[in-house]
């Protein structure tokens, strides 16, 4: 099949962060509707990749379903998993430089976030098709540590468990000059939204119907534990 699925954290539609991110990236991940972006030079270009994936933090990275697995089974398993997990408070967020990208990141460690990512990675892995040689080569274009490469081989993604980190991507990789321009713009744009406290009450099942097509929110799965 050509579709991919992923489990992400994404703010709820009534969260100010949802509207702020929709405007920044130029697309609503819930409806797939375009949105007018701020009047910042070349913002459409620097947010292009992030716009395709939709505003999110990765829990279970995008994957093709394994042979013999189907959408209904994956949805049912994801729903059952979410029902075992407890809601928790998300730490305050800030715009940070992440290896040249701008992203929203937590300002203090969160064991609850780490646990959420860990269980999504491990308990849903039976649904993941093994990555192709082309996918592995693409991931290895960025230098990986030995541990990250081992994660890539075992789990299909290099940033898992102790190598995982929470981030909500805002831009492509920027030059120092571009960062000096866009980081203050992003900080100003998100200042009001990230000033609010927020609680993680669900996880989102995103889907991508075909390569190059934007990811959208297919289901919100409540944390009921």
C-alpha positions, 0 to 999 in steps of 0.5 A, a space after each residue: 500500500 502507498 499510505 503511511 500512518 503515524 502517531 503524533 502529539 498535536 494540540 487540540 483545536 481549541 488550544 491557541 497553539 493549534 491556530 498559531 501553528 496553522 497560521 505559521 505553517 500555512 495549513 490546518 492538519 485537521 481539515 487540510 485547508 490552507 491558511 494565510 501565513 504571516 508576512 515574513 519573507 520566504 516563510 512559505 519556503 522555509 516551512 514547506 516540509 513541516 507543512 506537509 507533515 503537519 504541526 506535531 511531535 513524533 511519537 510513532 514515526 511515519 510507517 507503512 503497514 506491514 503485510 497482513 496488517 490493515 487500517 482497522 487493526 492499527 486504529 483498534 490497537 492504537 485506541 486500546 493503547 491510548 486508553 491505558 495511558 493517563 493525561 498529563 501536563 505538558 511542560 512549558 514550550 519555547 522556540 529553540 534551535 535544533 541542529 539548525 532547525 527551529 522547533 518548539 521544545 519542552 523547557 524541562 524534562 518530562 518523564 511522562 512524555 518519554 513514557 508516552 513515546 516509548 510505549 507508542 514505539 514499542 507496542 505498535 511496532 508489530 504493525 510496521 513494515 520494514 524500511 526499504 533500502 532506499 529509506 535506510 539510505 535516506 535516513 543515513 544521509 544525516 550522520 548517525 551515531 552507532 546507537 542511532 543506526 542500531 535504532 534505525 535497523 531495529 525500529 525503522 527510525 534513528 531516534 527512539 527511547 534514549 535517543 528520542 527527543 520531543 520537538 515540534 518542527 517550525 522550519 527547515 534547516 537554516 543558515 546562521 543568517 536565516 536563523 537570526 531573522 526567523 527565530 525572533 519572528 517565531 518567538 514573537 508569533 508563538 509567544 501568546 500561545 506558548 504562554 498558556 498551560 496545556 494538558 496532553 489528553 489524547 494522541 493523534 493518528 495521522 495519515 498520508 494517503 500517498 507519497 508527497 501528499 500532506 499528512 492529516 489528522 485521521 483520529 484523536 485517541 483519548 488518554 483514558 488511564 
